[in-house]
Amino acid sequence: MHKNPATDDLRVFTAVVRRASFAEAATELGASPAYVSKRIRLLEEELAVKLLHRTTRRVAVTEEGERVFHWAQRILDDWDQLLQEVAVTRREPRGLLKVSCSFGFGRRVVAPVLSQLVERHPGLQVRLEVFDRLVDVAGEGFDLDVRVGDEIAPHLIARRLADNQRVLCAAPAYLARKGVPRSVADLASHDCLVIKERDHPFGVWRLRSGGADETVKVRGPLSANNGEMAVQWAVDGRGIVLRSLWDVGAELRSGRLVRLLPEWWQEANIWAVYPTRLERSAKVRVCVEFLQAHFARQAWDGGGAA
């Protein structure tokens, strides 16, 4: 009698395919590479097909492996959905919730909230990964992406967690040395601290004022793919930065930074984004509601203006 493959083996296989690496899959699963290799071998024996081509440098999926991978995702999604619907009846979410976010927002804002979440719901485990790029939530195996910015693909579910804007600001020392910009066009002649954002082209600032929109190409002697570094450079007087109120609110209130052209801003609301297959997931719902409640208690002040 043919034995059906275990869901754990399917999880191991999908992790290897996503990571294209036995070692990285083992790290994701908290297991050893030897364990991963053994489970893949047993799965191939049970299905009587070759799933992967493994070389010293990379792992490639066979044609049969591609077919199994798509079915495995569906089977695991259905199984997880079953567990979540049972969890709803217990009103207590359980299992692993995989969350992605950007570096700065993830470290400073999201990580502390998730710490409180697992304290409130001890049956829930959360794995948070941070990136400097836009994440393919479903394709990369995440349950939820906490995203700053309003460009969201239509096939994903998005729940607004908080209103937020990116604003222009600089240190008093920089303004004393270089002058205060009086229009968006003036920014092109200033030292601007450019950040490689997840959802915006590098060095292009798109700003809004009421019903008007303007785009300006900016440059400067310093640029980074990390907003925290750029904010520190701005505080040091190195130039003008376009940054979210959640990130620069304290500096604006203290006077270390001054808001510029306050009538101009860039919309960058905060969203919880997840695949449609998880629409009824108890663990996703509880996390989103917890984040919404947290952000409802926050107040990000835009500070004074120059």
N, C-alpha and C positions, 0 to 999 in steps of 0.2 A: 504493500500500500504506500503510495507517494505521500510524503509528509509536507504539509504546507510550511513555507518559510516563516520564521518568527519575525514579529514586527521589529525587534531589536536588530536583527540582521539587515532588515530593509533600511533602518535608520543609519546603520554603519555604512551601507552601500551608498545611500544618497549623500552622506557627508563626504565620502571619498570622491564622488563625482563632482560635488560643488567645489571642493577644495583642490581637486586634481592632484591629490597627494595623500598617501597613507599616513605620513607623519602629522600633517596638519589636521587631518580628520581625527587622528588619535588625540591631539591636543584639544580639539573642539569637544570631543566626547568624554574627555577625562580618562582615557584608556591608554594602553600601550600600543605601539605599532604592531607588535606581535599578535595582540588580541584582534586588532582590526584585520590583519592578514588572515588569521584563522577564520573569522566570521565571514569574510568574503569568499574564502575557499569553500566553506561549508554551504554557503548560499549558492555558489556555482554548482556544487555537487547536487544539491536539492533540485535546482532548476535544470540541471544537465545542459548548461550553456556557458560559454566563455563571456564574462561580463566586462572584463578590463584587460587592456594590454599594459603591462608594467615594465618600464625600463629604469635605468639608473637615474634618469633625469626627470621623467614625467610619467603620469598615468593617463592613458587614453581610453575612452569608452568605446566598446565594440558596437556594432549595429544592434545586436540583441540586447546589449547593455543599455542603449538609449531607450529601447522599448520598455525594458524592465524599470528603468529610472522613472519614466513618466507614470507607469502604473504604480510604482512604489510610492510616489508622491501622493497620488490619489488615495491609495489605501491608508497611508499614514495620516493624511488629512481627515479622512472619514473616521479613523480610529480616535484621533485627537478630539474630533467634534463630538463623538459619542461620549468620551470621558468628560468633556466640558459640559455637555447637556446633563449628564448625571451630576456633575458638580453644581450645576445651577439648582438642582433640587435640594442639594445640601446647603446652598447659599454660601459656599466656601470654595474659592478657586484653588486648584491644585495643579502641580506640574511645573514644567520649565517654560518661562516666558523670555523669548529672545528679543532684545530691544537694541536698536541702533540710534545714533545721534551724532552731531558734530562735536569736535573736540572740546571747545570752550564751554558751550552750553551743556554738553554732557557732563563735564567735570564739575562745573560750578553750580548748576541748577538741577539737572535731571538725576544725577547720582544720589544726592542727599534725599530727594523725594522717593526714589526707589528703595533706599534704605528704610525709610519709614513705612513704605508699602509692605515689605516682607515682614516687618515687625508686627504690622496689623494682621497680616495673613500668613501665618507660619507654614501653611501647606504649599505656598508658592515659592518657587526659586526663580530668580531673575539673572539673566546674563546680559550685561550691557557692553556693547562694542561701539567705539567712536571712530569716525572717519573724517577726512578732509574733502570728501566727495559725496555726490548724491548716491544713495544706496538703492539698488533694485530690491525692494523689500521681499517680494515673493521669490524672485530668482535666487537670492542669496540666503534664503532660509530664515529670514527674520519674521517675527510676529507683528512687530510694531516699530515704526520709525518716528521719533520725536523730531520734528523738522521746523527750522526757522526759515520762513520764506513761503510765498504763495504759489509757486509753480509746481502743481501737483497733477500727475497723469490722471486722466478721466476714469481709467479702469480700477483705480484705488479708492478706498473709502477714506475720507478725511474729516476729522472732528476738530473744530477750532478749540484750542486750549486757552489762548490769551491773545489780546491785541498787542501789537508791538510795531515800532518804527525804527528804522535806521536813521540816525541824524548826523549832521556835520559838526565837528568840534575840533578845537585846538587849544593848546596851552597859552596862557597870557604871554609867556616869554616869546613864543613864536609870533604871535600877533603883534607884539611890540617891535619885533625885528622885521617882519615881512608885510605887516599891514593886514587889515580885515577885508576879506572879499565882500563885494557889494552885490554881486550877481553870480548866477551859476556859471556864466562864461568866464568869470574871473578865476575860477578854480583851475583852469587849464594853465595858468601862469604861476600857480603856487606849488609848493612841495606837498604832494599828497602821498599818504601812506596807503599803498594799494594792497588789498588782501585778496587772495585767490579764494573766493567764496564757492560754496557747493553749487549755487544756482545762478551765478552771474558771470558774464564774460570778464576776463581779467582787464583791469584798468578802465572799465567803462562804468560810469555812475549814472544811473537813471533815476531822476528825481521828480517828485510831484508836488504841486502847490494848487490846492483846490481842484479845478478841472484841467489845469495845464500840466504838461509833461515836458521835461527837457532832459537831454542826454549830453554828457560831456566826457571827453577822453582826458584822463588825468595821468600824471606821471610824477615821479619823485625819486630821490636817491635811495629810498628804502622800500622794500616790499616783502611780503611773507604770505604763507598759507595758514597762518595762525593769528586769529584776531587779538588774543591776549598780548602777543608781542607788539602788534601794531598800536594797541592802546597805550602800552608802556612807552613806546617811541613818541606818541603824541604827548603824553605827560612830560616826557623829557624835552619837549619843545622842538621835535624834529619835523613836524608838519601837521597837515589836516587829515583827520580820519573820518570815515563814514562807518558808524558802528551802531549796533542795536542799543536801545535804551536800557535793556536789562544788563548790558555789559558796562555802560559808561555812566549810569545814573548816579552812582556814588561819587565819581570824579566831578560830575557837573554840580552836584550839591555842595561839594567841598570847595569848588572853585579851582581845582587843579586843571580842569578843562572848562572851556567856554563854548556854548552852542553858537554856531554860525548859521546865517540865513535861516532863521527858525521857521519861516513860512514854507521852506522846502524840506522834504523828507522822502524816505523810501519805505514803502509798505513791506513789512517782514513779519507777518503774524506767525504765531506758534501753533503748530498742528500736530495731531496724532494721526499717522497715516498707516493703513494696514490693508491686506488683501481682502477681497470680497468674501473669500472662503471662510474668513474668521469673523464674519459679521455677528455671529451668535456665540462667539467664544466668551466664556465666563471670565477667563483670566485677562483677556484683552479689555473687556468691558470694565472690569474692576480697576484695572490700571488706568484706563482713560478717565474714568470718573474721579479717581484719586488725584490724578494730575490736574484735572479741571478744578477740583475743589482747592488744591494748593495754589494754583495761579490766580484764582478768584480773590485770594487773600493778599496778593502781591500788589505793590504800587511802584511802578517805574517812573520816576520823575524826570521830566525833560530839562529841568534846571533853567538858569537864566540864559540870556542871549547877548551876543556882542553886536 
